[in-house]
Amino acid sequence: MNKVYPSAQAALADIAKDGQTYAVGGFGLCGIPEALIEALRDSGVKNLTAISNNAGVDGFGLGMLLATRQITKMVASYVGENKEFERQYLAGELELEFTPQGTLAEKLRAGGAGIPAFFTKTGYGTLVAEGKETREFDGEHYVMEKALVADISLVKAWKADKSGNLIYRRTARNFNPNVAAAGKITVVEVEELVEIGELDPDAIHTPGIFVHRIVVNATPEKRIEQRTVTKVA
C-alpha cells in the first residue's frame, strides 16, 4: 500500500468533506502541519470542528481556517493569541468547547487507545463539569470526560519512512502523537522521507499502523509565535 502522496492537496482531495471533525497537532505554532492546514483551507470545505491545543494566530495555522469561516466549532485549551477567534466567539459566531490542557491530551490519547471515557479531578465543581457525569472515589470527586476521535487527523513529524513510522523532533512532538492515534484517517506532513528499514525501531514515536497518508514538506516556514530576545550590554 502506497501511503506517499505528491502534495498536501492530493492527500486531502478525496477525503475532505463538509461537517467533519479534524484533530490538528501542534502547540502554538510549534509542530503544526502548515502545508496540510493550507491545503484544507484551499479545499473550501466548511462547517468543521477543529480539535487542537490552540487556534493558531491571525493569518497562520488554524487562524487561516477561522479567517475563511470554515471552522464552526473549536475544541481547545488556549485561544489567547488569535484576535479573529476572540471576535467570532464573542459575536456568537463560533462554538467553543474549552478543555483543560491535560484533559485535552488525555481525551485524544484515550480516543487513540480505544478507551471511551475516563474520570479526572480536573474541572470538578467548575463550568468545565457542567452537564457531565461526576463520581466519588475514595472520598475524592471526579468528572467523567469522553474520549475524542477525529474523522481526520493532521499531524506534523520530522521524519517518516514509507510505512508511516514517525519520528518527531524535540518539542515539536507535543500533541502530535496523540492526534495521530486519534484519527480515523491520519495524514502526516514530514520534512524527511526515508526508505523502510532506515529508521531505528527504538527511535520511532508513532508506529506506521496509525498513519494512512504521507506528504513531504521539506522547507516549512516554522514561524515563531513570540520572539523574545535579550539585549547584551
Phi, psi and omega in degrees: 000122180274118181262354187269128179246150186289340181202165176297321179299316181294324182292333183257348192306316186260004182239339181283124182219158177301146172081006182279164172254128180244130168260133187232125181287166178122164177219109192066234175254009182271120177074033177266147179280081190302311184293323180291321177296317179297320179294324178294319175302312183292340179291335179081003179295153187220179181058045184267148166257128181246126175255118180198153179306317177214184192248032179067203176232171180301120174085003180211153184063217180296344175302332177294322181284333174288322180297327180267005178060034178274338178263128176251344178215136175243136169248109191208167178248345181209130184225020191281354184257008189233107183291325179292322174302311181302315182298313181296319181294313182292335178274359180076020182265349185224129177274139181232126170254094185281126189228129176306144190301313179295324178294320178298316178299318181288326177298319177290317180298317179296319179299318178290334181268358180078021178262118188288332183196166179206165178252139178219150175287333187298125177093352180299135179080008180239181178301332180300329185270356184298129179081004182250153177292138175237156182207154179253130175233121177051041177082359179250147183259139184227155174245140180273131178243133178276146179293162178246131173230130183259150172298316179222133173253135175249122192233146173244126174231165178279313187218146176218154166262176188287353173272350180095008173293132190242146169235128176262160182248115174050227187291348176290353175294308179025244184278352190301316179300319179292320178296318180301318183284336187271001182265138171294323170233126181245124179247126184242140176252126184232158177270331180226139177236127183237170179286157177299132180099349182277340180272139175294120181305327180287346182265352185285130180265320178237119178293149183298343180298337180273349188252130182252328183218144183231137176231137177264125171233090190288338184229067178292155183291319179054060178296152174261125186292312178221115181268125179241124181235156178247127178284133179267125183292000000 
